[in-house]
Amino acid sequence: MSQPHTQNLLEAIRKVFQRRGAEGYGEGVSQLEHALQCAAFAERDGASDALITATLLHDVGHLLHELPDNVAEQGIDTQHESTGSVWLSQYFGLAVTEPVRLHVAAKRYLAATEPGYFGRLSDASKLSLRLQGGPMSSQQAATFAGETYFEDALRLRRWDEEGKIVGYQGPDLVHFNNYIKDSYIRNRDGG
């Protein structure tokens, strides 16, 4: 991959976070803080480059629209998982875009199948769950469990729930550049 393409990708991601990353979303941390925490936890747990990239960028759809940051409180589901997955598909393959697309479904799945999961959700996450269709039915859960990126989506979801620590000091956005570049190169090279 040529240097200009790499720099364009990293600049596009930096600009998205610069534009709206300082906004909150009802969890006590900013969008950027949440993304960095989630990716740091994925890295801590030995996730692949693609899954770390997906985890870092899983909520990018929240940063692409022009709606206010309290949109869920207004009863609107922005379907950020789909918006983000589509935006990311111009740079990355399915190993990045599918966990992003499926991370909301993973919350719905866990709320339906894992005892105690719903009770551990934050108030903001419970509100968004309601807007996103609530816990899955048993038929929906069985279908979801057959998704190719099911396990990655569940792992991403767990880091998503963990990545809401006020005052957490972790790596900055630049720290994740190599994961992003490696995921981009694999997509370009068909890997």
C-alpha positions as CSV (number, residue, x, y, z in Angstrom):
1,M,0.0,0.0,0.0
2,S,1.4,3.4,-0.9
3,Q,2.0,5.9,1.9
4,P,-0.6,8.4,0.5
5,H,-3.4,5.8,0.8
6,T,-2.4,4.9,4.3
7,Q,-2.2,8.6,5.3
8,N,-5.6,9.3,3.7
9,L,-7.2,6.5,5.7
10,L,-5.7,7.5,9.0
11,E,-6.6,11.2,8.3
12,A,-10.2,10.2,7.5
13,I,-10.5,8.4,10.8
14,R,-8.8,11.2,12.7
15,K,-11.2,13.7,11.2
16,V,-14.3,11.7,12.1
17,F,-13.2,11.6,15.8
18,Q,-12.1,15.2,15.7
19,R,-15.5,16.3,14.5
20,R,-17.7,14.5,17.0
21,G,-15.5,12.4,19.2
22,A,-15.7,14.7,22.2
23,E,-19.4,14.3,22.4
24,G,-20.9,12.1,25.0
25,Y,-23.7,9.5,24.5
26,G,-25.1,9.0,27.9
27,E,-22.3,6.9,29.4
28,G,-20.2,9.5,31.2
29,V,-17.3,9.2,28.7
30,S,-16.9,10.7,25.2
31,Q,-17.2,8.8,22.0
32,L,-13.4,8.9,21.6
33,E,-12.8,7.8,25.2
34,H,-15.2,4.9,24.7
35,A,-13.6,3.9,21.4
36,L,-10.1,4.0,22.8
37,Q,-11.0,2.0,25.9
38,C,-12.8,-0.7,23.9
39,A,-9.9,-1.1,21.6
40,A,-7.4,-1.2,24.5
41,F,-9.4,-4.0,26.0
42,A,-9.5,-5.9,22.7
43,E,-5.7,-5.5,22.5
44,R,-5.3,-6.6,26.1
45,D,-7.3,-9.8,25.3
46,G,-5.2,-10.7,22.3
47,A,-7.7,-9.9,19.5
48,S,-6.7,-9.9,15.9
49,D,-5.7,-6.7,14.1
50,A,-9.1,-6.7,12.3
51,L,-11.1,-7.1,15.5
52,I,-9.1,-4.4,17.4
53,T,-9.8,-2.1,14.4
54,A,-13.5,-3.1,14.4
55,T,-13.7,-2.5,18.2
56,L,-12.0,0.9,17.9
57,L,-14.4,2.0,15.1
58,H,-17.6,0.1,16.2
59,D,-19.5,3.3,16.9
60,V,-18.2,5.4,14.0
61,G,-21.8,5.5,12.7
62,H,-22.6,7.8,15.7
63,L,-20.0,10.2,14.4
64,L,-21.2,10.4,10.8
65,H,-24.7,11.7,11.2
66,E,-25.8,15.3,12.0
67,L,-28.3,14.4,14.8
68,P,-27.8,15.6,18.4
69,D,-25.8,13.4,20.8
70,N,-28.9,12.8,22.9
71,V,-30.9,11.3,20.0
72,A,-31.7,8.1,21.9
73,E,-33.5,10.2,24.5
74,Q,-35.7,11.5,21.7
75,G,-36.7,8.0,20.9
76,I,-34.6,7.7,17.7
77,D,-32.5,4.7,16.8
78,T,-29.8,6.0,14.4
79,Q,-28.9,2.5,13.2
80,H,-25.3,3.5,13.7
81,E,-24.1,-0.1,13.3
82,S,-25.3,-0.2,9.7
83,T,-24.1,3.3,8.9
84,G,-20.7,2.6,10.4
85,S,-20.3,-0.7,8.6
86,V,-21.1,0.8,5.2
87,W,-18.7,3.7,5.8
88,L,-15.9,1.3,6.9
89,S,-16.5,-1.0,3.9
90,Q,-14.7,1.6,1.7
91,Y,-11.5,0.7,3.6
92,F,-11.9,-2.7,5.2
93,G,-13.1,-6.2,4.6
94,L,-15.7,-8.3,6.4
95,A,-13.4,-9.1,9.3
96,V,-13.8,-5.4,10.3
97,T,-17.2,-4.4,9.0
98,E,-19.2,-7.5,10.1
99,P,-18.4,-7.2,13.8
100,V,-19.4,-3.6,13.6
101,R,-22.6,-4.3,11.8
102,L,-23.5,-7.1,14.3
103,H,-22.5,-5.5,17.6
104,V,-26.1,-4.2,18.3
105,A,-27.5,-7.6,17.4
106,A,-25.0,-9.1,19.8
107,K,-26.4,-6.9,22.6
108,R,-29.9,-8.1,21.7
109,Y,-28.7,-11.7,21.6
110,L,-26.9,-11.5,25.0
111,A,-29.9,-9.8,26.6
112,A,-32.1,-12.7,25.5
113,T,-29.7,-15.6,26.2
114,E,-27.4,-14.7,29.1
115,P,-28.9,-14.6,32.6
116,G,-28.0,-11.3,34.3
117,Y,-26.7,-9.6,31.2
118,F,-29.6,-7.1,30.9
119,G,-29.3,-6.2,34.6
120,R,-25.6,-5.2,34.0
121,L,-26.4,-2.8,31.2
122,S,-26.2,0.9,31.9
123,D,-29.4,3.0,31.7
124,A,-28.3,4.4,28.4
125,S,-27.6,0.9,27.0
126,K,-31.0,-0.3,28.2
127,L,-32.7,2.7,26.5
128,S,-30.9,2.0,23.2
129,L,-31.7,-1.7,23.5
130,R,-35.4,-0.9,23.6
131,L,-35.0,1.3,20.5
132,Q,-33.1,-1.4,18.7
133,G,-35.8,-4.0,19.1
134,G,-35.2,-5.3,22.6
135,P,-33.9,-8.8,23.4
136,M,-34.1,-11.3,20.5
137,S,-36.7,-14.0,20.2
138,S,-35.4,-17.5,20.4
139,Q,-35.7,-17.8,16.6
140,Q,-33.8,-14.6,16.1
141,A,-31.1,-15.7,18.5
142,A,-30.7,-19.1,16.7
143,T,-30.4,-17.3,13.4
144,F,-27.9,-14.8,14.8
145,A,-25.8,-17.6,16.3
146,G,-25.3,-18.8,12.7
147,E,-23.6,-15.6,11.5
148,T,-20.1,-16.0,10.3
149,Y,-18.8,-13.3,12.6
150,F,-21.0,-14.2,15.6
151,E,-18.1,-14.8,18.0
152,D,-16.3,-11.6,17.0
153,A,-19.5,-9.7,17.5
154,L,-20.0,-11.1,21.0
155,R,-16.4,-10.3,21.9
156,L,-16.8,-6.7,20.6
157,R,-20.0,-6.3,22.5
158,R,-18.4,-7.3,25.8
159,W,-15.6,-4.8,25.3
160,D,-18.3,-2.2,24.3
161,E,-19.9,-2.8,27.7
162,E,-16.6,-2.6,29.5
163,G,-15.3,0.5,27.8
164,K,-17.3,3.1,29.8
165,I,-14.8,3.8,32.6
166,V,-14.7,7.5,33.6
167,G,-11.2,8.7,34.1
168,Y,-9.5,5.7,32.4
169,Q,-6.1,6.5,31.2
170,G,-5.1,4.3,28.2
171,P,-3.5,4.6,24.8
172,D,-4.3,7.4,22.3
173,L,-5.7,7.1,18.8
174,V,-2.2,7.0,17.2
175,H,-1.4,3.9,19.2
176,F,-3.9,1.9,17.0
177,N,-2.5,3.1,13.6
178,N,-0.7,-0.1,12.9
179,Y,-3.8,-2.2,13.6
180,I,-5.7,0.0,11.2
181,K,-3.0,-0.1,8.5
182,D,-2.6,-3.9,8.8
183,S,-6.4,-4.4,8.5
184,Y,-6.5,-2.1,5.4
185,I,-3.6,-3.9,3.8
186,R,-5.2,-7.3,4.3
187,N,-8.4,-6.0,2.7
188,R,-6.5,-4.6,-0.2
189,D,-4.5,-7.8,-0.7
190,G,-7.6,-9.9,-0.3
191,G,-6.6,-11.4,3.0
